[in-house]
Amino acid sequence: MIRIFHPTDLSHASDIAFAHAMKLGLASHGELTIFHMARESDAEGDLRGLPRVRETLINWGLLPPNSPREAVGGLGVRVTKIEVLGDDPTDAVLTHLESHAADLVVLATHQRDGMARWLHHEVAAPLFQRSLVPALFVPPGVDGFVDLETGRLRLQHIVFPVDEHPHPDSALRKLPGIIGALRPGPVTVELLHVGTSTTVPRFQVPEVEDWTWTTRVVDGPVVDTILGAANAHPADLVVMTTHGKHGFLDALRGSTTEHVVRRARCPVLAVPALPPDIGVVVSDS
């Protein structure tokens, strides 16, 4: 089971992110929390503006038309919708996560406004010093690996940059638990090291049925090389290991991951690195 937290600003980009959160929740028989902060002047108080879960599942062919609300739980996923009033979305999101644990945050990013701008707020840093929550970022203008209209999955090629700092071991261990629940079929994971053969870190890849792991070493500017690899044979997902000091906020604070998230043409999964003696794995059981 995966506990998924999906903050939404009700934009189309957030609708695409919602499709990914919904698909992951269904596949893992997990818990999905859909969270929105409304200003008092805009609040309707009845959650009507939030993503329509039953309508989506009907469109995906998973529920018959006019299904009752309880039919959603029959699919093995528990969905909770939360709308709060306030003026600081960052504080609202992080306050909720302080008291409600999550295994994965799924959110849309925006080039100039929206969710990515929320999370740049410096007040967020102290709240996430001990957080190790992976995050799936869906950039603007991309369909991602889950089709919003049909729920169809397309996840065949993953680009996974590896380096000594941060070391990829913990992200490699977590990846099958997060993505493997989708049962995507044959997947090729391209382990990309930007450097030379002498600087490739030592790591062990997990054994996953139908997954093929390849390693490629390329020299060049780090961000441009990662994005070039993701675009050359279009990737469905890029996985980045972050330093982990501030959980998923690391991916939005001047890091290599931030630049990849901003420019990627596919979703980016940011997984905080763990110390070598901590072996936390997100399970799909």
C-alpha positions as CSV (number, residue, x, y, z in Angstrom):
1,M,0.0,0.0,0.0
2,I,1.3,3.5,-0.9
3,R,0.0,6.6,0.9
4,I,-0.2,9.3,-1.8
5,F,-0.6,13.0,-1.2
6,H,-1.7,15.1,-4.2
7,P,-1.9,18.9,-3.7
8,T,-3.8,20.5,-6.5
9,D,-4.3,24.1,-7.7
10,L,-7.2,23.0,-9.9
11,S,-5.3,23.7,-13.1
12,H,-5.1,21.5,-16.1
13,A,-1.6,20.6,-15.2
14,S,-2.8,19.4,-11.8
15,D,-5.4,17.3,-13.6
16,I,-2.6,15.4,-15.3
17,A,-0.8,15.0,-12.0
18,F,-4.1,13.7,-10.5
19,A,-4.3,11.0,-13.2
20,H,-0.9,9.8,-12.1
21,A,-1.8,9.9,-8.4
22,M,-5.0,8.0,-9.1
23,K,-3.4,5.4,-11.2
24,L,-0.7,4.8,-8.5
25,G,-3.3,4.6,-5.8
26,L,-5.4,2.1,-7.7
27,A,-2.4,-0.1,-8.6
28,S,-1.0,-0.2,-5.0
29,H,-4.4,-0.5,-3.3
30,G,-3.3,2.5,-1.5
31,E,-4.6,5.8,0.1
32,L,-5.0,8.9,-2.0
33,T,-5.4,12.3,-0.4
34,I,-6.4,15.2,-2.7
35,F,-5.6,18.5,-1.0
36,H,-6.5,22.1,-2.0
37,M,-6.1,25.4,-0.3
38,A,-8.8,27.9,-1.2
39,R,-8.9,31.6,-0.3
40,E,-11.9,32.5,1.8
41,S,-13.4,34.6,-1.0
42,D,-13.2,31.7,-3.5
43,A,-14.2,28.8,-1.3
44,E,-17.5,27.0,-2.1
45,G,-17.2,24.7,0.9
46,D,-18.5,21.6,-0.9
47,L,-15.3,20.3,-2.7
48,R,-17.0,20.6,-6.1
49,G,-13.9,22.1,-7.7
50,L,-11.7,19.1,-6.8
51,P,-10.9,16.3,-9.3
52,R,-13.9,14.1,-9.9
53,V,-12.8,10.6,-8.9
54,R,-15.9,8.6,-9.8
55,E,-16.2,10.4,-13.2
56,T,-12.5,9.6,-13.9
57,L,-12.9,6.0,-13.0
58,I,-16.0,5.7,-15.2
59,N,-14.2,7.2,-18.1
60,W,-11.4,4.7,-17.5
61,G,-13.9,1.9,-17.7
62,L,-13.3,0.8,-14.2
63,L,-16.8,1.7,-12.9
64,P,-20.2,1.6,-14.6
65,P,-22.1,4.9,-15.2
66,N,-23.9,6.3,-12.2
67,S,-21.9,4.3,-9.7
68,P,-22.3,5.3,-6.0
69,R,-19.6,6.9,-4.0
70,E,-18.8,3.7,-2.1
71,A,-18.0,1.9,-5.4
72,V,-14.6,3.7,-5.5
73,G,-13.5,1.8,-2.3
74,G,-14.5,-1.5,-4.0
75,L,-11.6,-0.9,-6.4
76,G,-9.2,-1.2,-3.4
77,V,-8.2,2.5,-3.1
78,R,-9.2,4.9,-0.4
79,V,-9.7,8.5,-1.5
80,T,-10.0,11.5,0.8
81,K,-10.6,15.1,-0.4
82,I,-9.5,18.0,1.8
83,E,-10.1,21.7,1.2
84,V,-8.8,24.2,3.7
85,L,-9.1,28.0,3.8
86,G,-6.1,30.3,4.0
87,D,-3.6,32.5,2.2
88,D,-0.3,30.4,2.4
89,P,-0.5,27.2,0.4
90,T,3.0,26.2,1.4
91,D,2.2,26.3,5.1
92,A,-1.1,24.5,4.5
93,V,0.5,21.7,2.6
94,L,3.4,21.2,5.1
95,T,1.2,21.6,8.2
96,H,-1.0,18.7,6.8
97,L,2.0,16.5,6.1
98,E,3.4,17.0,9.6
99,S,0.5,15.1,11.0
100,H,-0.4,12.8,8.1
101,A,2.4,10.6,6.8
102,A,2.8,10.1,3.1
103,D,4.9,7.8,1.1
104,L,4.7,9.8,-2.2
105,V,3.8,13.3,-3.1
106,V,2.4,13.8,-6.7
107,L,2.1,17.3,-7.9
108,A,2.2,19.5,-11.0
109,T,4.9,22.1,-11.6
110,H,4.5,25.3,-13.4
111,Q,7.0,27.5,-15.2
112,R,6.0,30.8,-13.6
113,D,3.3,30.1,-11.0
114,G,1.4,27.4,-9.2
115,M,2.7,24.6,-7.2
116,A,6.4,25.0,-7.8
117,R,6.2,28.6,-6.7
118,W,4.4,27.5,-3.5
119,L,7.3,25.3,-2.5
120,H,10.0,27.8,-2.9
121,H,8.8,29.6,0.2
122,E,11.6,29.5,2.8
123,V,9.2,28.9,5.7
124,A,8.9,25.4,4.4
125,A,12.5,24.4,5.2
126,P,12.4,23.8,9.0
127,L,9.3,21.6,8.6
128,F,11.1,19.2,6.3
129,Q,14.5,18.7,7.8
130,R,13.6,15.1,8.7
131,S,11.3,14.3,5.8
132,L,12.3,11.6,3.3
133,V,9.2,11.8,1.1
134,P,9.7,11.0,-2.7
135,A,7.9,13.2,-5.1
136,L,6.6,12.8,-8.6
137,F,6.6,16.1,-10.5
138,V,4.6,16.5,-13.6
139,P,5.9,19.4,-15.7
140,P,3.6,21.7,-17.7
141,G,2.6,20.8,-21.2
142,V,3.2,17.1,-21.0
143,D,0.8,14.2,-20.9
144,G,2.9,12.0,-18.7
145,F,2.8,8.2,-18.6
146,V,-0.9,8.0,-17.5
147,D,-3.5,9.2,-20.0
148,L,-6.0,11.5,-18.2
149,E,-8.9,10.5,-20.5
150,T,-8.5,6.8,-20.6
151,G,-6.1,5.8,-17.8
152,R,-3.9,4.0,-20.2
153,L,-0.3,3.5,-19.0
154,R,2.8,4.1,-21.1
155,L,5.9,3.4,-19.0
156,Q,8.6,1.7,-21.0
157,H,11.7,3.8,-20.8
158,I,13.2,5.3,-17.6
159,V,16.3,7.5,-17.4
160,F,18.0,7.3,-14.0
161,P,21.1,9.5,-13.6
162,V,23.6,8.0,-11.1
163,D,26.5,9.7,-9.3
164,E,28.5,9.2,-6.1
165,H,26.9,12.2,-4.4
166,P,24.1,11.7,-3.7
167,H,24.5,7.9,-4.0
168,P,21.7,6.2,-5.8
169,D,21.3,3.0,-3.6
170,S,18.2,4.1,-1.7
171,A,16.5,5.4,-4.8
172,L,17.2,2.2,-6.6
173,R,15.7,0.2,-3.7
174,K,12.6,2.4,-3.6
175,L,11.9,2.6,-7.4
176,P,10.3,-0.9,-7.8
177,G,8.0,-0.3,-4.9
178,I,6.7,2.9,-6.3
179,I,6.5,2.1,-10.0
180,G,6.4,-1.7,-9.9
181,A,2.9,-1.6,-8.5
182,L,1.7,-0.3,-11.9
183,R,2.9,-3.5,-13.5
184,P,3.9,-1.6,-16.6
185,G,5.3,-4.6,-18.5
186,P,8.8,-4.6,-20.1
187,V,10.7,-1.6,-18.8
188,T,14.2,-0.4,-19.7
189,V,16.0,1.6,-17.1
190,E,18.9,3.5,-18.5
191,L,21.4,4.2,-15.7
192,L,23.2,7.4,-16.9
193,H,26.4,8.6,-15.4
194,V,27.7,12.0,-16.5
195,G,31.4,11.7,-16.1
196,T,34.0,9.1,-16.9
197,S,34.3,5.3,-16.4
198,T,36.5,6.0,-13.4
199,T,33.9,8.1,-11.6
200,V,30.9,5.6,-12.0
201,P,29.6,4.8,-8.5
202,R,29.3,1.2,-7.3
203,F,25.7,0.1,-6.8
204,Q,23.4,-2.9,-7.0
205,V,20.3,-2.9,-9.1
206,P,17.2,-4.7,-7.8
207,E,15.8,-7.8,-9.6
208,V,12.5,-6.9,-11.1
209,E,10.6,-9.1,-13.6
210,D,10.5,-7.7,-17.1
211,W,12.9,-4.8,-16.2
212,T,16.2,-4.4,-18.1
213,W,19.0,-2.3,-16.7
214,T,21.6,-0.7,-18.9
215,T,24.4,1.6,-18.0
216,R,25.8,4.5,-20.1
217,V,28.6,6.9,-19.4
218,V,28.6,10.3,-21.1
219,D,30.7,13.3,-20.6
220,G,29.3,16.8,-20.8
221,P,27.3,19.5,-18.8
222,V,25.2,17.5,-16.3
223,V,21.7,19.0,-16.8
224,D,22.0,19.2,-20.6
225,T,23.3,15.7,-20.8
226,I,20.5,14.2,-18.6
227,L,17.9,16.1,-20.6
228,G,19.5,15.1,-23.9
229,A,19.4,11.4,-22.9
230,A,15.7,11.7,-21.9
231,N,14.9,13.4,-25.2
232,A,17.0,11.2,-27.6
233,H,14.9,8.1,-27.0
234,P,11.9,9.8,-25.4
235,A,11.8,8.8,-21.7
236,D,8.5,8.2,-20.0
237,L,10.1,9.0,-16.6
238,V,13.3,10.5,-15.2
239,V,14.4,9.4,-11.7
240,M,16.6,11.8,-9.7
241,T,18.3,11.1,-6.4
242,T,18.2,14.2,-4.1
243,H,20.3,14.9,-1.0
244,G,17.3,14.3,1.2
245,K,17.9,17.0,3.8
246,H,14.5,18.6,3.2
247,G,12.6,15.8,1.5
248,F,10.9,16.7,-1.8
249,L,11.8,20.4,-1.2
250,D,15.4,19.5,-2.3
251,A,14.1,19.1,-5.8
252,L,13.0,22.8,-5.9
253,R,16.0,24.5,-4.3
254,G,18.7,25.4,-6.9
255,S,19.7,21.7,-7.3
256,T,20.4,19.7,-10.4
257,T,17.1,18.1,-9.9
258,E,15.3,21.5,-9.9
259,H,16.8,22.3,-13.3
260,V,15.8,18.9,-14.7
261,V,12.3,19.3,-13.3
262,R,12.0,22.7,-14.9
263,R,13.1,21.6,-18.3
264,A,12.0,18.0,-18.6
265,R,9.4,16.8,-21.1
266,C,8.2,13.9,-19.0
267,P,7.5,13.4,-15.3
268,V,10.4,13.4,-12.9
269,L,10.5,11.2,-9.8
270,A,12.7,12.8,-7.1
271,V,13.8,10.3,-4.4
272,P,15.7,11.5,-1.3
273,A,18.9,9.7,-0.6
274,L,19.1,7.8,2.7
275,P,22.1,7.2,4.9
276,P,23.7,3.8,4.2
277,D,22.4,2.2,7.4
278,I,18.7,3.1,6.7
279,G,16.8,0.8,4.4
280,V,13.4,2.2,3.9
281,V,11.5,0.7,1.0
282,V,8.1,1.7,-0.2
283,S,6.1,-1.5,-0.5
284,D,3.2,-2.3,-2.9
285,S,1.9,-5.0,-0.5
